[in-house]
């Protein structure tokens, strides 16, 4: 719990553009990888791109 609190507090100190980028890409990757969108390969690719942007933003930071 202590690590989660530290992670969340450091997230709150980030600039607004970073918070928006990370939040939207995380939500997009979760939504597009759901079974509701599994019938179309484009949504699967979109989920992978969103996850790559999400992880790349944290890796770059």
CHARMM internal coordinates of N, CA and C (Angstrom, degrees):
IC EDIT
DIST 1 N 1 CA 1.4519
DIST 1 CA 1 C 1.5292
ANGL 1 N 1 CA 1 C 110.58
DIST 1 C 2 N 1.3116
ANGL 1 CA 1 C 2 N 114.89
DIHE 1 N 1 CA 1 C 2 N -33.82
DIST 2 N 2 CA 1.4577
ANGL 1 C 2 N 2 CA 119.26
DIHE 1 CA 1 C 2 N 2 CA -179.55
DIST 2 CA 2 C 1.5333
ANGL 2 N 2 CA 2 C 111.32
DIHE 1 C 2 N 2 CA 2 C -65.87
DIST 2 C 3 N 1.3312
ANGL 2 CA 2 C 3 N 116.64
DIHE 2 N 2 CA 2 C 3 N -38.85
DIST 3 N 3 CA 1.4618
ANGL 2 C 3 N 3 CA 120.36
DIHE 2 CA 2 C 3 N 3 CA 178.49
DIST 3 CA 3 C 1.5179
ANGL 3 N 3 CA 3 C 111.58
DIHE 2 C 3 N 3 CA 3 C -67.28
DIST 3 C 4 N 1.3283
ANGL 3 CA 3 C 4 N 116.51
DIHE 3 N 3 CA 3 C 4 N -38.77
DIST 4 N 4 CA 1.4562
ANGL 3 C 4 N 4 CA 120.26
DIHE 3 CA 3 C 4 N 4 CA 178.40
DIST 4 CA 4 C 1.5250
ANGL 4 N 4 CA 4 C 110.62
DIHE 3 C 4 N 4 CA 4 C -64.51
DIST 4 C 5 N 1.3111
ANGL 4 CA 4 C 5 N 117.40
DIHE 4 N 4 CA 4 C 5 N -41.30
DIST 5 N 5 CA 1.4592
ANGL 4 C 5 N 5 CA 121.28
DIHE 4 CA 4 C 5 N 5 CA 178.49
DIST 5 CA 5 C 1.5306
ANGL 5 N 5 CA 5 C 110.43
DIHE 4 C 5 N 5 CA 5 C -63.01
DIST 5 C 6 N 1.3230
ANGL 5 CA 5 C 6 N 116.94
DIHE 5 N 5 CA 5 C 6 N -42.75
DIST 6 N 6 CA 1.4698
ANGL 5 C 6 N 6 CA 120.77
DIHE 5 CA 5 C 6 N 6 CA 178.47
DIST 6 CA 6 C 1.5303
ANGL 6 N 6 CA 6 C 110.45
DIHE 5 C 6 N 6 CA 6 C -64.47
DIST 6 C 7 N 1.3386
ANGL 6 CA 6 C 7 N 116.76
DIHE 6 N 6 CA 6 C 7 N -42.89
DIST 7 N 7 CA 1.4584
ANGL 6 C 7 N 7 CA 120.91
DIHE 6 CA 6 C 7 N 7 CA 178.23
DIST 7 CA 7 C 1.5236
ANGL 7 N 7 CA 7 C 111.19
DIHE 6 C 7 N 7 CA 7 C -60.88
DIST 7 C 8 N 1.3249
ANGL 7 CA 7 C 8 N 116.50
DIHE 7 N 7 CA 7 C 8 N -43.93
DIST 8 N 8 CA 1.4598
ANGL 7 C 8 N 8 CA 120.93
DIHE 7 CA 7 C 8 N 8 CA -178.96
DIST 8 CA 8 C 1.5344
ANGL 8 N 8 CA 8 C 111.22
DIHE 7 C 8 N 8 CA 8 C -67.30
DIST 8 C 9 N 1.3157
ANGL 8 CA 8 C 9 N 117.81
DIHE 8 N 8 CA 8 C 9 N -39.97
DIST 9 N 9 CA 1.4643
ANGL 8 C 9 N 9 CA 120.41
DIHE 8 CA 8 C 9 N 9 CA 179.56
DIST 9 CA 9 C 1.5228
ANGL 9 N 9 CA 9 C 111.77
DIHE 8 C 9 N 9 CA 9 C -67.09
DIST 9 C 10 N 1.3238
ANGL 9 CA 9 C 10 N 117.42
DIHE 9 N 9 CA 9 C 10 N -37.14
DIST 10 N 10 CA 1.4644
ANGL 9 C 10 N 10 CA 119.05
DIHE 9 CA 9 C 10 N 10 CA 176.65
DIST 10 CA 10 C 1.5286
ANGL 10 N 10 CA 10 C 110.99
DIHE 9 C 10 N 10 CA 10 C -71.09
DIST 10 C 11 N 1.3380
ANGL 10 CA 10 C 11 N 116.70
DIHE 10 N 10 CA 10 C 11 N -31.88
DIST 11 N 11 CA 1.4647
ANGL 10 C 11 N 11 CA 119.63
DIHE 10 CA 10 C 11 N 11 CA 175.92
DIST 11 CA 11 C 1.5245
ANGL 11 N 11 CA 11 C 110.44
DIHE 10 C 11 N 11 CA 11 C -64.46
DIST 11 C 12 N 1.3043
ANGL 11 CA 11 C 12 N 117.90
DIHE 11 N 11 CA 11 C 12 N -38.95
DIST 12 N 12 CA 1.4671
ANGL 11 C 12 N 12 CA 121.13
DIHE 11 CA 11 C 12 N 12 CA -179.56
DIST 12 CA 12 C 1.5241
ANGL 12 N 12 CA 12 C 112.52
DIHE 11 C 12 N 12 CA 12 C -67.85
DIST 12 C 13 N 1.3111
ANGL 12 CA 12 C 13 N 117.80
DIHE 12 N 12 CA 12 C 13 N -21.64
DIST 13 N 13 CA 1.4643
ANGL 12 C 13 N 13 CA 121.12
DIHE 12 CA 12 C 13 N 13 CA 180.00
DIST 13 CA 13 C 1.5213
ANGL 13 N 13 CA 13 C 113.13
DIHE 12 C 13 N 13 CA 13 C -85.16
DIST 13 C 14 N 1.3139
ANGL 13 CA 13 C 14 N 116.92
DIHE 13 N 13 CA 13 C 14 N -7.66
DIST 14 N 14 CA 1.4632
ANGL 13 C 14 N 14 CA 121.01
DIHE 13 CA 13 C 14 N 14 CA 179.80
DIST 14 CA 14 C 1.5259
ANGL 14 N 14 CA 14 C 110.37
DIHE 13 C 14 N 14 CA 14 C -73.93
DIST 14 C 15 N 1.3550
ANGL 14 CA 14 C 15 N 117.40
DIHE 14 N 14 CA 14 C 15 N 159.73
DIST 15 N 15 CA 1.4717
ANGL 14 C 15 N 15 CA 120.02
DIHE 14 CA 14 C 15 N 15 CA 177.42
DIST 15 CA 15 C 1.5289
ANGL 15 N 15 CA 15 C 111.86
DIHE 14 C 15 N 15 CA 15 C -66.34
DIST 15 C 16 N 1.3006
ANGL 15 CA 15 C 16 N 115.36
DIHE 15 N 15 CA 15 C 16 N 161.43
DIST 16 N 16 CA 1.4635
ANGL 15 C 16 N 16 CA 121.48
DIHE 15 CA 15 C 16 N 16 CA -175.76
DIST 16 CA 16 C 1.5194
ANGL 16 N 16 CA 16 C 112.17
DIHE 15 C 16 N 16 CA 16 C -62.29
DIST 16 C 17 N 1.3241
ANGL 16 CA 16 C 17 N 118.60
DIHE 16 N 16 CA 16 C 17 N -40.45
DIST 17 N 17 CA 1.4612
ANGL 16 C 17 N 17 CA 120.54
DIHE 16 CA 16 C 17 N 17 CA -178.47
DIST 17 CA 17 C 1.5224
ANGL 17 N 17 CA 17 C 110.63
DIHE 16 C 17 N 17 CA 17 C -63.14
DIST 17 C 18 N 1.3181
ANGL 17 CA 17 C 18 N 117.28
DIHE 17 N 17 CA 17 C 18 N -35.76
DIST 18 N 18 CA 1.4636
ANGL 17 C 18 N 18 CA 120.61
DIHE 17 CA 17 C 18 N 18 CA 178.80
DIST 18 CA 18 C 1.5215
ANGL 18 N 18 CA 18 C 111.15
DIHE 17 C 18 N 18 CA 18 C -69.11
DIST 18 C 19 N 1.3263
ANGL 18 CA 18 C 19 N 116.74
DIHE 18 N 18 CA 18 C 19 N -41.32
DIST 19 N 19 CA 1.4655
ANGL 18 C 19 N 19 CA 120.81
DIHE 18 CA 18 C 19 N 19 CA 178.46
DIST 19 CA 19 C 1.5254
ANGL 19 N 19 CA 19 C 110.81
DIHE 18 C 19 N 19 CA 19 C -62.59
DIST 19 C 20 N 1.3281
ANGL 19 CA 19 C 20 N 116.58
DIHE 19 N 19 CA 19 C 20 N -42.42
DIST 20 N 20 CA 1.4637
ANGL 19 C 20 N 20 CA 120.25
DIHE 19 CA 19 C 20 N 20 CA 179.41
DIST 20 CA 20 C 1.5222
ANGL 20 N 20 CA 20 C 111.60
DIHE 19 C 20 N 20 CA 20 C -66.66
DIST 20 C 21 N 1.3260
ANGL 20 CA 20 C 21 N 116.77
DIHE 20 N 20 CA 20 C 21 N -42.81
DIST 21 N 21 CA 1.4683
ANGL 20 C 21 N 21 CA 120.87
DIHE 20 CA 20 C 21 N 21 CA -179.96
DIST 21 CA 21 C 1.5167
ANGL 21 N 21 CA 21 C 110.66
DIHE 20 C 21 N 21 CA 21 C -62.65
DIST 21 C 22 N 1.3013
ANGL 21 CA 21 C 22 N 117.44
DIHE 21 N 21 CA 21 C 22 N -47.53
DIST 22 N 22 CA 1.4602
ANGL 21 C 22 N 22 CA 121.13
DIHE 21 CA 21 C 22 N 22 CA -177.58
DIST 22 CA 22 C 1.5246
ANGL 22 N 22 CA 22 C 110.71
DIHE 21 C 22 N 22 CA 22 C -67.26
DIST 22 C 23 N 1.3104
ANGL 22 CA 22 C 23 N 116.81
DIHE 22 N 22 CA 22 C 23 N -43.15
DIST 23 N 23 CA 1.4700
ANGL 22 C 23 N 23 CA 119.99
DIHE 22 CA 22 C 23 N 23 CA -178.33
DIST 23 CA 23 C 1.5239
ANGL 23 N 23 CA 23 C 111.57
DIHE 22 C 23 N 23 CA 23 C -65.11
DIST 23 C 24 N 1.3198
ANGL 23 CA 23 C 24 N 117.42
DIHE 23 N 23 CA 23 C 24 N -46.46
DIST 24 N 24 CA 1.4648
ANGL 23 C 24 N 24 CA 119.51
DIHE 23 CA 23 C 24 N 24 CA -177.45
DIST 24 CA 24 C 1.5237
ANGL 24 N 24 CA 24 C 111.98
DIHE 23 C 24 N 24 CA 24 C -69.23
DIST 24 C 25 N 1.3151
ANGL 24 CA 24 C 25 N 118.26
DIHE 24 N 24 CA 24 C 25 N -39.41
DIST 25 N 25 CA 1.4611
ANGL 24 C 25 N 25 CA 119.12
DIHE 24 CA 24 C 25 N 25 CA 179.39
DIST 25 CA 25 C 1.5296
ANGL 25 N 25 CA 25 C 111.43
DIHE 24 C 25 N 25 CA 25 C -69.46
DIST 25 C 26 N 1.3244
ANGL 25 CA 25 C 26 N 117.41
DIHE 25 N 25 CA 25 C 26 N -35.40
DIST 26 N 26 CA 1.4604
ANGL 25 C 26 N 26 CA 119.65
DIHE 25 CA 25 C 26 N 26 CA 177.25
DIST 26 CA 26 C 1.5306
ANGL 26 N 26 CA 26 C 110.64
DIHE 25 C 26 N 26 CA 26 C -65.75
DIST 26 C 27 N 1.3117
ANGL 26 CA 26 C 27 N 116.45
DIHE 26 N 26 CA 26 C 27 N -46.52
DIST 27 N 27 CA 1.4657
ANGL 26 C 27 N 27 CA 120.04
DIHE 26 CA 26 C 27 N 27 CA 179.69
DIST 27 CA 27 C 1.5274
ANGL 27 N 27 CA 27 C 110.81
DIHE 26 C 27 N 27 CA 27 C -64.66
DIST 27 C 28 N 1.3219
ANGL 27 CA 27 C 28 N 117.33
DIHE 27 N 27 CA 27 C 28 N -40.63
DIST 28 N 28 CA 1.4632
ANGL 27 C 28 N 28 CA 120.57
DIHE 27 CA 27 C 28 N 28 CA 179.33
DIST 28 CA 28 C 1.5261
ANGL 28 N 28 CA 28 C 111.44
DIHE 27 C 28 N 28 CA 28 C -64.45
DIST 28 C 29 N 1.3155
ANGL 28 CA 28 C 29 N 117.49
DIHE 28 N 28 CA 28 C 29 N -40.55
DIST 29 N 29 CA 1.4639
ANGL 28 C 29 N 29 CA 119.48
DIHE 28 CA 28 C 29 N 29 CA 179.85
DIST 29 CA 29 C 1.5236
ANGL 29 N 29 CA 29 C 111.55
DIHE 28 C 29 N 29 CA 29 C -67.52
DIST 29 C 30 N 1.3245
ANGL 29 CA 29 C 30 N 117.32
DIHE 29 N 29 CA 29 C 30 N -36.16
DIST 30 N 30 CA 1.4655
ANGL 29 C 30 N 30 CA 119.85
DIHE 29 CA 29 C 30 N 30 CA 178.33
DIST 30 CA 30 C 1.5268
ANGL 30 N 30 CA 30 C 110.66
DIHE 29 C 30 N 30 CA 30 C -70.38
DIST 30 C 31 N 1.3157
ANGL 30 CA 30 C 31 N 116.88
DIHE 30 N 30 CA 30 C 31 N -43.52
DIST 31 N 31 CA 1.4643
ANGL 30 C 31 N 31 CA 119.87
DIHE 30 CA 30 C 31 N 31 CA -177.90
DIST 31 CA 31 C 1.5280
ANGL 31 N 31 CA 31 C 111.11
DIHE 30 C 31 N 31 CA 31 C -68.61
DIST 31 C 32 N 1.3159
ANGL 31 CA 31 C 32 N 117.94
DIHE 31 N 31 CA 31 C 32 N -46.35
DIST 32 N 32 CA 1.4567
ANGL 31 C 32 N 32 CA 120.25
DIHE 31 CA 31 C 32 N 32 CA -176.70
DIST 32 CA 32 C 1.5244
ANGL 32 N 32 CA 32 C 112.98
DIHE 31 C 32 N 32 CA 32 C -72.33
DIST 32 C 33 N 1.3093
ANGL 32 CA 32 C 33 N 118.56
DIHE 32 N 32 CA 32 C 33 N -18.93
DIST 33 N 33 CA 1.4656
ANGL 32 C 33 N 33 CA 119.74
DIHE 32 CA 32 C 33 N 33 CA 177.18
DIST 33 CA 33 C 1.5245
ANGL 33 N 33 CA 33 C 112.32
DIHE 32 C 33 N 33 CA 33 C -91.93
DIST 33 C 34 N 1.3241
ANGL 33 CA 33 C 34 N 117.40
DIHE 33 N 33 CA 33 C 34 N 2.61
DIST 34 N 34 CA 1.4572
ANGL 33 C 34 N 34 CA 120.13
DIHE 33 CA 33 C 34 N 34 CA 179.24
DIST 34 CA 34 C 1.5254
ANGL 34 N 34 CA 34 C 110.64
DIHE 33 C 34 N 34 CA 34 C -72.49
DIST 34 C 35 N 1.3148
ANGL 34 CA 34 C 35 N 116.27
DIHE 34 N 34 CA 34 C 35 N 166.08
DIST 35 N 35 CA 1.4562
ANGL 34 C 35 N 35 CA 120.48
DIHE 34 CA 34 C 35 N 35 CA -178.35
DIST 35 CA 35 C 1.5278
ANGL 35 N 35 CA 35 C 112.49
DIHE 34 C 35 N 35 CA 35 C -71.28
DIST 35 C 36 N 1.3112
ANGL 35 CA 35 C 36 N 117.97
DIHE 35 N 35 CA 35 C 36 N -18.10
DIST 36 N 36 CA 1.4612
ANGL 35 C 36 N 36 CA 120.78
DIHE 35 CA 35 C 36 N 36 CA 178.30
DIST 36 CA 36 C 1.5254
ANGL 36 N 36 CA 36 C 111.35
DIHE 35 C 36 N 36 CA 36 C -63.94
DIST 36 C 37 N 1.3315
ANGL 36 CA 36 C 37 N 116.74
DIHE 36 N 36 CA 36 C 37 N -33.05
DIST 37 N 37 CA 1.4589
ANGL 36 C 37 N 37 CA 121.93
DIHE 36 CA 36 C 37 N 37 CA -178.66
DIST 37 CA 37 C 1.5269
ANGL 37 N 37 CA 37 C 112.55
DIHE 36 C 37 N 37 CA 37 C -102.38
DIST 37 C 38 N 1.3149
ANGL 37 CA 37 C 38 N 118.81
DIHE 37 N 37 CA 37 C 38 N 13.98
DIST 38 N 38 CA 1.4656
ANGL 37 C 38 N 38 CA 120.92
DIHE 37 CA 37 C 38 N 38 CA -173.52
DIST 38 CA 38 C 1.5244
ANGL 38 N 38 CA 38 C 113.64
DIHE 37 C 38 N 38 CA 38 C -74.15
DIST 38 C 39 N 1.3118
ANGL 38 CA 38 C 39 N 118.75
DIHE 38 N 38 CA 38 C 39 N -14.78
DIST 39 N 39 CA 1.4680
ANGL 38 C 39 N 39 CA 120.90
DIHE 38 CA 38 C 39 N 39 CA -177.19
DIST 39 CA 39 C 1.5263
ANGL 39 N 39 CA 39 C 112.88
DIHE 38 C 39 N 39 CA 39 C -75.85
DIST 39 C 40 N 1.3068
ANGL 39 CA 39 C 40 N 118.49
DIHE 39 N 39 CA 39 C 40 N -15.55
DIST 40 N 40 CA 1.4550
ANGL 39 C 40 N 40 CA 121.17
DIHE 39 CA 39 C 40 N 40 CA -176.21
DIST 40 CA 40 C 1.5293
ANGL 40 N 40 CA 40 C 109.39
DIHE 39 C 40 N 40 CA 40 C -119.39
DIST 40 C 41 N 1.3154
ANGL 40 CA 40 C 41 N 116.35
DIHE 40 N 40 CA 40 C 41 N 128.99
DIST 41 N 41 CA 1.4631
ANGL 40 C 41 N 41 CA 120.57
DIHE 40 CA 40 C 41 N 41 CA -177.46
DIST 41 CA 41 C 1.5234
ANGL 41 N 41 CA 41 C 112.15
DIHE 40 C 41 N 41 CA 41 C -70.62
DIST 41 C 42 N 1.3268
ANGL 41 CA 41 C 42 N 117.45
DIHE 41 N 41 CA 41 C 42 N -23.66
DIST 42 N 42 CA 1.4620
ANGL 41 C 42 N 42 CA 119.69
DIHE 41 CA 41 C 42 N 42 CA -179.52
DIST 42 CA 42 C 1.5225
ANGL 42 N 42 CA 42 C 111.60
DIHE 41 C 42 N 42 CA 42 C -67.09
DIST 42 C 43 N 1.3227
ANGL 42 CA 42 C 43 N 117.29
DIHE 42 N 42 CA 42 C 43 N -35.09
DIST 43 N 43 CA 1.4588
ANGL 42 C 43 N 43 CA 120.22
DIHE 42 CA 42 C 43 N 43 CA 177.79
DIST 43 CA 43 C 1.5228
ANGL 43 N 43 CA 43 C 110.76
DIHE 42 C 43 N 43 CA 43 C -69.37
DIST 43 C 44 N 1.3264
ANGL 43 CA 43 C 44 N 116.28
DIHE 43 N 43 CA 43 C 44 N -35.67
DIST 44 N 44 CA 1.4575
ANGL 43 C 44 N 44 CA 120.02
DIHE 43 CA 43 C 44 N 44 CA 176.92
DIST 44 CA 44 C 1.5251
ANGL 44 N 44 CA 44 C 110.37
DIHE 43 C 44 N 44 CA 44 C -64.71
DIST 44 C 45 N 1.3144
ANGL 44 CA 44 C 45 N 116.64
DIHE 44 N 44 CA 44 C 45 N -41.41
DIST 45 N 45 CA 1.4603
ANGL 44 C 45 N 45 CA 120.73
DIHE 44 CA 44 C 45 N 45 CA 177.00
DIST 45 CA 45 C 1.5267
ANGL 45 N 45 CA 45 C 111.10
DIHE 44 C 45 N 45 CA 45 C -65.44
DIST 45 C 46 N 1.3314
ANGL 45 CA 45 C 46 N 116.11
DIHE 45 N 45 CA 45 C 46 N -39.11
DIST 46 N 46 CA 1.4592
ANGL 45 C 46 N 46 CA 120.04
DIHE 45 CA 45 C 46 N 46 CA 177.28
DIST 46 CA 46 C 1.5129
ANGL 46 N 46 CA 46 C 112.32
DIHE 45 C 46 N 46 CA 46 C -63.24
DIST 46 C 47 N 1.3182
ANGL 46 CA 46 C 47 N 116.24
DIHE 46 N 46 CA 46 C 47 N -37.05
DIST 47 N 47 CA 1.4627
ANGL 46 C 47 N 47 CA 119.98
DIHE 46 CA 46 C 47 N 47 CA 177.31
DIST 47 CA 47 C 1.5211
ANGL 47 N 47 CA 47 C 111.03
DIHE 46 C 47 N 47 CA 47 C -66.10
DIST 47 C 48 N 1.3150
ANGL 47 CA 47 C 48 N 116.47
DIHE 47 N 47 CA 47 C 48 N -38.74
DIST 48 N 48 CA 1.4675
ANGL 47 C 48 N 48 CA 119.84
DIHE 47 CA 47 C 48 N 48 CA 179.01
DIST 48 CA 48 C 1.5254
ANGL 48 N 48 CA 48 C 111.67
DIHE 47 C 48 N 48 CA 48 C -68.94
DIST 48 C 49 N 1.3186
ANGL 48 CA 48 C 49 N 116.59
DIHE 48 N 48 CA 48 C 49 N -38.50
DIST 49 N 49 CA 1.4671
ANGL 48 C 49 N 49 CA 120.04
DIHE 48 CA 48 C 49 N 49 CA 177.43
DIST 49 CA 49 C 1.5236
ANGL 49 N 49 CA 49 C 110.48
DIHE 48 C 49 N 49 CA 49 C -66.26
DIST 49 C 50 N 1.3338
ANGL 49 CA 49 C 50 N 116.79
DIHE 49 N 49 CA 49 C 50 N -42.67
DIST 50 N 50 CA 1.4630
ANGL 49 C 50 N 50 CA 120.54
DIHE 49 CA 49 C 50 N 50 CA 178.55
DIST 50 CA 50 C 1.5221
ANGL 50 N 50 CA 50 C 110.84
DIHE 49 C 50 N 50 CA 50 C -63.24
DIST 50 C 51 N 1.3264
ANGL 50 CA 50 C 51 N 117.30
DIHE 50 N 50 CA 50 C 51 N -40.55
DIST 51 N 51 CA 1.4652
ANGL 50 C 51 N 51 CA 120.25
DIHE 50 CA 50 C 51 N 51 CA 177.60
DIST 51 CA 51 C 1.5254
ANGL 51 N 51 CA 51 C 111.05
DIHE 50 C 51 N 51 CA 51 C -66.49
DIST 51 C 52 N 1.3187
ANGL 51 CA 51 C 52 N 117.21
DIHE 51 N 51 CA 51 C 52 N -36.69
DIST 52 N 52 CA 1.4661
ANGL 51 C 52 N 52 CA 120.28
DIHE 51 CA 51 C 52 N 52 CA 178.22
DIST 52 CA 52 C 1.5238
ANGL 52 N 52 CA 52 C 111.03
DIHE 51 C 52 N 52 CA 52 C -65.87
DIST 52 C 53 N 1.3227
ANGL 52 CA 52 C 53 N 117.17
DIHE 52 N 52 CA 52 C 53 N -41.04
DIST 53 N 53 CA 1.4606
ANGL 52 C 53 N 53 CA 120.41
DIHE 52 CA 52 C 53 N 53 CA 178.00
DIST 53 CA 53 C 1.5293
ANGL 53 N 53 CA 53 C 110.10
DIHE 52 C 53 N 53 CA 53 C -66.17
DIST 53 C 54 N 1.3320
ANGL 53 CA 53 C 54 N 116.21
DIHE 53 N 53 CA 53 C 54 N -41.33
DIST 54 N 54 CA 1.4661
ANGL 53 C 54 N 54 CA 121.10
DIHE 53 CA 53 C 54 N 54 CA 178.79
DIST 54 CA 54 C 1.5276
ANGL 54 N 54 CA 54 C 110.89
DIHE 53 C 54 N 54 CA 54 C -60.23
DIST 54 C 55 N 1.3214
ANGL 54 CA 54 C 55 N 116.84
DIHE 54 N 54 CA 54 C 55 N -51.10
DIST 55 N 55 CA 1.4658
ANGL 54 C 55 N 55 CA 120.32
DIHE 54 CA 54 C 55 N 55 CA -178.73
DIST 55 CA 55 C 1.5268
ANGL 55 N 55 CA 55 C 112.05
DIHE 54 C 55 N 55 CA 55 C -69.93
DIST 55 C 56 N 1.3345
ANGL 55 CA 55 C 56 N 116.00
DIHE 55 N 55 CA 55 C 56 N -33.95
DIST 56 N 56 CA 1.4576
ANGL 55 C 56 N 56 CA 119.38
DIHE 55 CA 55 C 56 N 56 CA 176.95
DIST 56 CA 56 C 1.5143
ANGL 56 N 56 CA 56 C 112.68
DIHE 55 C 56 N 56 CA 56 C -66.27
DIST 56 C 57 N 1.3307
ANGL 56 CA 56 C 57 N 116.43
DIHE 56 N 56 CA 56 C 57 N -36.79
DIST 57 N 57 CA 1.4639
ANGL 56 C 57 N 57 CA 120.12
DIHE 56 CA 56 C 57 N 57 CA 178.82
DIST 57 CA 57 C 1.5206
ANGL 57 N 57 CA 57 C 110.38
DIHE 56 C 57 N 57 CA 57 C -65.55
DIST 57 C 58 N 1.3112
ANGL 57 CA 57 C 58 N 117.16
DIHE 57 N 57 CA 57 C 58 N -42.25
DIST 58 N 58 CA 1.4648
ANGL 57 C 58 N 58 CA 119.79
DIHE 57 CA 57 C 58 N 58 CA 177.87
DIST 58 CA 58 C 1.5128
ANGL 58 N 58 CA 58 C 111.72
DIHE 57 C 58 N 58 CA 58 C -71.16
DIST 58 C 59 N 1.3212
ANGL 58 CA 58 C 59 N 117.04
DIHE 58 N 58 CA 58 C 59 N -36.08
DIST 59 N 59 CA 1.4685
ANGL 58 C 59 N 59 CA 120.21
DIHE 58 CA 58 C 59 N 59 CA 178.06
DIST 59 CA 59 C 1.5180
ANGL 59 N 59 CA 59 C 111.81
DIHE 58 C 59 N 59 CA 59 C -66.73
DIST 59 C 60 N 1.3218
ANGL 59 CA 59 C 60 N 116.42
DIHE 59 N 59 CA 59 C 60 N -39.32
DIST 60 N 60 CA 1.4547
ANGL 59 C 60 N 60 CA 120.75
DIHE 59 CA 59 C 60 N 60 CA 178.60
DIST 60 CA 60 C 1.5190
ANGL 60 N 60 CA 60 C 111.50
DIHE 59 C 60 N 60 CA 60 C -70.11
DIST 60 C 61 N 1.3155
ANGL 60 CA 60 C 61 N 115.57
DIHE 60 N 60 CA 60 C 61 N -35.22
DIST 61 N 61 CA 1.4640
ANGL 60 C 61 N 61 CA 120.83
DIHE 60 CA 60 C 61 N 61 CA -179.68
DIST 61 CA 61 C 1.5004
ANGL 61 N 61 CA 61 C 109.03
DIHE 60 C 61 N 61 CA 61 C -70.77
END
COOR INIT
IC SEED 1 N 1 CA 1 C
IC BUILD
